[in-house]
Structure formats: structure tokens, C-alpha cells
Amino acid sequence: MGIEREFRQRELEAIGSKEDAISRRERVRLVLAANPHLAQRVCYVLHVGALPAYVLVPTGSQVRDHMLDGLVRSERGEGWCLVIGRLGPVCRPDMCGGLLAPIVACDQIYSFDQDEWRSALHARLSPALTARKVKAETFATTSRDLFDRISTSLENLGATDEHRALNYLLMQHPGIFLSAAERVGKQVLDRVETRHVQGLASRRLINVILTFLDLATGVPERLFCRVDVTEEWPFLADDMDGRTSPLGLLPYVEGNFPGIPL
């Protein structure tokens, strides 16, 4: 109750005469940004769909600032937040108003909307789209469908190695969207699979496999890429120099030797 009353007292100072012109979440952001003592005490909750999934604890003031920006962006219908952090225990009942959810020490947070994400993706792939004669409208529709297919699943909480690999590819590997877009009209994406690479004890690697079906014959074509999820920040295991990620996907054959596509 004390924090709530303190918030109300500081609200007029932070907002002034602009109260009617701004949204509720923008009002909260302005108050917390102007009052760090309140920003440190409130409870930040990340929702997946409409369900509270994690209680976020920022590991620094810069992360908290980005979290406040994400609060406003998530108010829009197309707003998204991507959190990178370390999973901890379930919070105590008295910590977050009775909410019982796992705590995540948040080291990094990205907030964006679909238009920003799509524009950045198109800019990275523009030369390849031109070379392969993929129409911008086709690419926009295909990339959005694939993004929604993976990200909107309530099972995708980002906690398992498989989901971490998938979420990494959504944000960092445009090749999966290029592969889907250039097959429109000839093939259809049937399913997306994830498999652990066996036999590499020192690293945890996930094969992400896309299966396309030929519209005329029904013959499947399987492509994959390999993601290293051993540490907090995943990366493409096939990226040899750590600077230029491979754009294409490799053909997938059942019975691959670990790390060596047949």
C-alpha cells in the first residue's frame, strides 16, 4: 500500500498537465523513470499470451530502462518483448502480490513491433530477395506467418533448449524466412522440428529442421541449421568466424553423424 501511495504522490510531478494525453502504461513509465526508488520496488511480469510466465528482475539500470520502454511498446497490438536472462526459483507469495512464477534475472531485453522486425529482416535479405526474384509481398506474408507459427504457441516459454533455439532463429537467422518465401507456390512448409545433437558432451546443440512438401508430388524436402544453446546467448554452430552467419540452410538426412551433415 505504501508503494502505491508513493506512486500516486509522484505521478502528478512526473506527468503534470499531460495526464489526459498519454496512455496508462506511458504514465507508469514516466513515473518510474523519474523515480528510481519506485522502479526498483515494483514487480515486472512477462506474459506469454495472456498468462503470466516470468517475474523479471533487471540486473542493471540500463536493463530496467529498456524494460520500461518495453512496457509501453507491449501496449500496442503488435508489440513484442524478447528477454535474455538466467532462470531462477519460483518467487515467494509475498514478492509479487501473490503471483507464483519463476524468477528470471534479466540481462537483456528487446522490445519491437512487427513492422520494425519485418523492415529489419527485409533490409538484411534485400540482395538475396532480388537475386532469387522473391516478391516483397510474398516475403512479408510468409515471414509473418512463420513468426506467428513459432512465437504464439503457449508451449513456447523460452525455457527449454528447443524453444531457445527457435526463438534465436526468429530474431537472428533470416535464412529460415528466405527458404520459406522462395518456395511459395511450389512447396508448403509442413512442420518445424527440433532435435538434440547426440554425442557432443561439451556443448548442447539443437538441429532445427524445416520440412517442405512439394505441392505437385508431395515429396518432402528437409532443411536444417544447428544452434548452440550451451550458454546464455545462443549462436549458430555453423558460423565459423562469429561475424557472418550462413544465410542458407543445409539439406537434412536422417542418420547424420554429430556435427557432420551427410
N, C-alpha and C positions, 0 to 999 in steps of 0.2 A: 504494500500500500504506500509505503514511504517513497519508493522509486516512482510509482505512478503519480503521486502528488508533486514530486520534484519535477517530473517531466512536464506536467501542466503549468507549473510556475515558469519554466524556462521556454515554454512553447511561444508565448507572446513575444519574448525578447528575440527569439530566432526568426519568427515569421513576420511579426508586425502587421501591417495592413494588407499583406499578400494572402491572407488566410483563405479568402474565397476563391482565389485564382489558381490554387495549387491542389493537387490530389492528396489523399490521406497518406500514401506512402512517401510522397515527396516531402510532406510535412514532417514525418518521422525522420527522414534522412537529414533534413535541415537542423532539427533539434539535436540529434545525436552527433552530427558533425561539429556543431558549435559547443557541445558539452561532452568532452571525452569521459568524464566521470560517469555519465549515464551510458555512453556507448560501451563501456567496459562491463556494465552490470546487466544489460538486457540479454535475453536469450534469443539466439539466431537459429532458426529451424529451416532445414532444406526439405521441401516437399517433392515427392515423385508422384506425378499425377495429382490427386487431391489428398494424398496420405503423407503425414509427417514421417520422414525416413531417418534423418540425422539431426542431432544438435551440433551446430558448428561452433568451434572455439577458435577464433583467429589467433595465429601465432605471432602477429605483429601489427603495428598501427597501420601500415600500408595495406595489409590484407583486409583489415577492418574497413578502410576507406573504400576498397573495391567491393566489399560486401554490401556497403550502404548503397553504392551505385547499382549493384545487382538487385537490391530491394526495389528500387524504382523501375528498373527495366522489366522485372518479372511481373509488374502490374499490367503490362501490355499483353495482349493475347498471344503474340509471337515471341515473348521474352523467354530466354533460357539462361540457366547458370550451370557452369561446369566447375566442380570442386575437385581439387587435388589435395590429398591430405593423408593422415595416418589414423586408422580406426582404433578407437579405444573402448572402454567398457560402457555399459548402459548407464545413463545419468541417474542420479538419485531422484526420488519423487519430489523432493523439496527444491530441486535445482531449476526446474523449468515449468513451474505451475502444474506439477503432477504428470507431465508428459514423460513417458518411458521410451527412450530411443537411444541408440548408440551415439557416443560422442565421437566426433571427428576433429582432430587437430588440423585446422585448415591452413595449408602452406601457400595455396594459390587458388584464385577463383577468377573465372572468366564469365562475363555477362555479355550477351549478344542477342540480337533478334534474327529471324530467318532471312530477312533481306540483307543484313550485314554479312551473315555467314555465306549466303549464296553469292554475293558480289565478290567476296574474298576468294571463294572457291573458283569462280569463273575467271578471275584475274590470273590465278595460278595455272589454270588449264587452257587459257586462251590460245596459245600457239598450237597445242595438241588438238584442240577442238577444230581449229581452222584446217590443220593438216589432215585430219580424219573426216572432215566435212560433216561435223555434228552440229545441227541447228541449235541456236541458243534456247529456243522454246522447248525443244526436246530435252536438252540438258537440264534446264531449270525444273521441269516436271519430274524427270527421272531422279534427280538428286534429292528433291524434296520428298518424294515417295520413299526412297531408301533411308533417308534420315529419319522420317517418321516411323518407318517399319522397325528400326532398331531402337530408337530412343524412347518411344512412347510405351514400350512394354513395361507393365508394372513389376515384372520379374527382374528387370534390369535396374538394380540398385547400385551398380558400380562397385560392388564389394568382392565379387568373385574374379578370378583371373580371366575367365572368359569374357565377362562383361567389361572389364577394364580394357581388354584388347579391342573389343568392338567400339567402345567409346573413344579410345585413342584414334582409331582409324577414321571415325566420323569427323574428327577435328583436324587430323594431321596427314591423312593419306588420300589425296584426291584421286588416286588411281582406281579406287573401287567405284567411284561415281563415273569416271570416264569409261570403264569397262561396261557398266550397265547402260550408259547412254548410247554408246556406239553400236549396241546390239538391239536397240529398239526397232521393232518391225520385222526382225529376223529371229530373235530369241527372246525368251522371257525369263526373268530371274525367279527360279523355283524355290530356292531356300538358301539360307546363310547358316553355316555350321562353324563350330569351334572345336578344336581337338588339341589336347596336350601332346607335345612332342616328347616321346619317351626316350630315356637313355642318356639325358644330359643332366646329371645330378647337380651341377654347379649353377645352372641357370633354369628359370622357368619360362618355357617358350610355348606360345599358342599359335597353332595354324588356324587362320580364318579362311574358310572355304566358301566360295560363291558358286552355286550350281545354276547354269543356264540351260533351258530346254529349247531346242530348235522347234520353231512353230510349224514347220512343214513335216519334219520326220520324228520329232520327239526325242532325238538323240541328245543326251546331256553333254555339256562341256563344263569342266570344273577348273576353276582358277583359285589361286590362294596366295596369301602373303603370311609372313611369320613375324609375330610380335613378341618381344622380350618384356615380360612383366615382372621380372625378379625384384626390381626396386620400385620406389615411389613413382618415378617418372618413366613410363614405358617408352619403347622405341622400336623401330623396325630392325629386326635381326639381320636383314639382308642389306642394310645401309652400312657399307663398309667404311666410309670416311666420316660418318656422323654429320655431314653437311648437306649432301644432295641425296634425298631419298629416291629410290627407284620408283618410276611412275607406273610401270606396268605390273601386272600380276603374273605369277608363274603357273604353268599347267600343273594340275594336281593329279597324281596317280596313286591309287591305293597301294599300300605297302612301301611307302617311301622309307629309305634309311634316314635316321635322325639327322636333320640339317642338310641332307643332300637330295634334291629333287631328282627323281628318276627320269 
